[in-house]
Amino acid sequence: MPRLATQAFTTAITGVATEPVTGLGEFSSLSLIAALTVAGGGTTVIVRVQTSIDEGSTWYDIARFDFTTSSAVKRANIDGRAQIAPAALAALGAEGVIHGLLGDRLRAETTSTGTYTAGSKVDLFFAKRA
């Protein structure tokens, strides 16, 4: 799977966005893997995967991964073909996904609380499906 992002952290960070992966073209679904490596310490890590449909001017959350103080690997699958009734865009809750919204670029945004030991990081990987 191609790498979407790697974010290392030791102190609390809020909404740190990675460089976007662009030029993805059209695709109908997305598989995501988020792997947290905890070297020690910490409290929480929240990673939001975001997409843009307006060339990066506006970013929309499409998946949220929530972690605590243990290393873990999580997955999410998003169906871009899902028919969704009109609804207000809202922040994703814990471990949430939004179907039906896939733009031509992706990025990750990380927030952490607490103090983690050096070497703590989250790696994100993705696979798009036609």
C-alpha positions as CSV (number, residue, x, y, z in Angstrom):
1,M,0.0,0.0,0.0
2,P,1.3,3.5,-0.7
3,R,2.1,5.7,2.3
4,L,-0.2,8.6,2.9
5,A,1.7,10.0,5.9
6,T,4.0,9.5,8.8
7,Q,3.7,11.8,11.8
8,A,6.1,11.6,14.7
9,F,5.4,13.3,18.0
10,T,6.6,13.6,21.6
11,T,4.7,16.6,23.0
12,A,1.0,17.4,22.4
13,I,0.2,18.6,18.9
14,T,-3.1,20.0,17.6
15,G,-4.3,19.5,14.0
16,V,-1.0,19.1,12.4
17,A,-1.7,18.4,8.7
18,T,0.6,16.4,6.4
19,E,1.5,17.3,2.9
20,P,-1.3,16.1,0.7
21,V,-1.0,13.2,-1.8
22,T,-2.4,14.7,-5.0
23,G,-3.2,13.6,-8.5
24,L,-5.1,10.5,-7.4
25,G,-7.7,11.0,-10.2
26,E,-11.1,9.3,-9.9
27,F,-11.7,6.3,-7.7
28,S,-14.7,4.6,-6.1
29,S,-13.4,3.3,-2.8
30,L,-10.5,3.7,-0.4
31,S,-8.8,1.3,2.0
32,L,-6.8,2.8,4.9
33,I,-4.4,1.4,7.5
34,A,-3.3,3.5,10.5
35,A,-0.5,2.1,12.6
36,L,0.5,3.7,15.9
37,T,3.9,2.9,17.4
38,V,4.1,4.0,21.0
39,A,7.6,4.1,22.4
40,G,6.2,5.0,25.9
41,G,4.0,7.5,27.7
42,G,1.3,9.5,26.1
43,T,-2.5,9.9,26.5
44,T,-4.4,10.0,23.2
45,V,-3.8,10.3,19.5
46,I,-6.5,11.2,16.9
47,V,-5.8,10.9,13.2
48,R,-8.2,12.3,10.7
49,V,-7.9,11.4,7.0
50,Q,-9.2,14.2,4.9
51,T,-10.1,14.7,1.2
52,S,-10.6,17.8,-1.0
53,I,-12.9,18.2,-4.0
54,D,-11.8,21.8,-4.7
55,E,-8.1,21.4,-5.3
56,G,-7.1,21.6,-1.7
57,S,-8.9,24.8,-0.7
58,T,-11.3,23.0,1.7
59,W,-10.6,19.7,3.5
60,Y,-13.3,17.2,4.6
61,D,-12.8,14.5,7.2
62,I,-13.6,11.1,5.8
63,A,-12.1,8.8,8.5
64,R,-11.0,9.1,12.1
65,F,-8.7,6.8,14.0
66,D,-8.5,7.0,17.8
67,F,-5.6,5.6,19.8
68,T,-4.4,5.7,23.4
69,T,-1.2,4.5,25.0
70,S,-0.7,1.2,23.3
71,S,0.7,0.5,19.8
72,A,-2.1,-0.6,17.5
73,V,-3.0,-1.1,13.8
74,K,-6.5,-0.1,12.6
75,R,-8.3,-0.2,9.3
76,A,-11.1,1.6,7.5
77,N,-12.8,1.2,4.2
78,I,-14.7,4.1,2.5
79,D,-17.2,3.6,-0.3
80,G,-17.3,6.7,-2.6
81,R,-20.3,5.4,-4.5
82,A,-22.6,5.3,-1.5
83,Q,-25.7,7.3,-2.0
84,I,-26.0,9.7,1.0
85,A,-28.9,12.0,1.6
86,P,-28.0,15.6,1.9
87,A,-26.7,16.4,5.4
88,A,-24.7,19.0,7.2
89,L,-21.0,18.4,7.3
90,A,-20.0,17.7,10.9
91,A,-16.9,16.6,12.7
92,L,-16.4,12.9,12.8
93,G,-16.9,11.1,16.1
94,A,-14.5,8.5,17.4
95,E,-13.6,5.8,14.9
96,G,-16.0,7.3,12.3
97,V,-16.1,7.3,8.5
98,I,-18.0,9.3,5.9
99,H,-19.0,7.4,2.8
100,G,-19.8,9.1,-0.5
101,L,-17.1,11.8,-0.5
102,L,-13.8,11.1,-2.2
103,G,-11.8,13.9,-3.9
104,D,-8.6,13.7,-6.0
105,R,-6.3,14.2,-3.0
106,L,-5.8,13.0,0.5
107,R,-4.0,14.2,3.7
108,A,-3.9,13.3,7.4
109,E,-4.3,15.6,10.4
110,T,-3.0,14.5,13.8
111,T,-3.8,15.6,17.3
112,S,-2.1,14.2,20.3
113,T,-2.3,14.8,24.1
114,G,0.2,13.9,26.8
115,T,3.9,13.4,26.4
116,Y,5.0,10.4,24.3
117,T,8.6,9.0,24.3
118,A,10.8,9.8,21.3
119,G,10.1,7.2,18.6
120,S,6.3,7.4,18.9
121,K,4.6,7.9,15.5
122,V,1.7,7.1,13.4
123,D,2.0,5.7,9.9
124,L,-0.9,5.9,7.4
125,F,-1.2,3.8,4.2
126,F,-3.9,3.8,1.5
127,A,-5.1,1.9,-1.5
128,K,-7.6,3.3,-3.9
129,R,-10.0,1.2,-6.0
130,A,-11.4,2.0,-9.4
